[in-house]
Every structure is written in structure tokens, then in C-alpha cells.
């Protein structure tokens, strides 16, 4: 399996969580790049294979960032992290074409599975 690792941008303002995500997901074959804000996330000129966005960021929220990423790069796999999932958040995430919403806290194997699932092409269509 000499497969090239998938590139993931993790956008999380809490440094310890961001570093933990980078280390944990590296174990699942992800090449992780980190950003602490929505604005810093938008500094990258090429799309990543997937995006892991915190809902609550200090400048603009993860939903706003997901819209900006789609405007720039088209449809890309996005997973939203939040401490609280409400029907409103689920509705907004669907409108932003976010592939999945994951509640904190989570286990890395569950998060890695969600990321793989949103990156797989939908073979039912």
C-alpha cells in the first residue's frame, strides 16, 4: 500500500485540540496541515483532499468557511466539528454541503472513519 497520504486541512482555534487532531489523524494516513482561523485557512491556494473545520472559530465560523472553500474550489469533502449538534446546525451544514457533523468529544477511529466516508465517491448515483 504505497498510497500517497491524503491532504487534510484542520481548522481549529484551540492549539491543543488542533495539535492532537494532527497527531491522531497522522496515524490514519492523513497528511495534516493546521490553521487556527478561517482567514488563515483561506491563505492556501490549492484545495486539500478534505477539510476538518471547527464550528466556533474566532473570526468567522466553520459554516462560513465551508461556503468560502466551496466558492473557491467547488465541492470538496468537509467535516464540521462542534461541541453541540442541534437541528439548526445540521440544517445549515446540509445547506453548506458539509459531508458530516461530528460532536466533540470523539474517538479518533470514529473521526477517521467519517473522513474516509466523506471522501469516498457516492457509488449509488
Order of alpha helices (4+ residues) and beta strands (2+ residues): beta-alpha-beta-alpha-beta-alpha-beta-alpha-beta-alpha
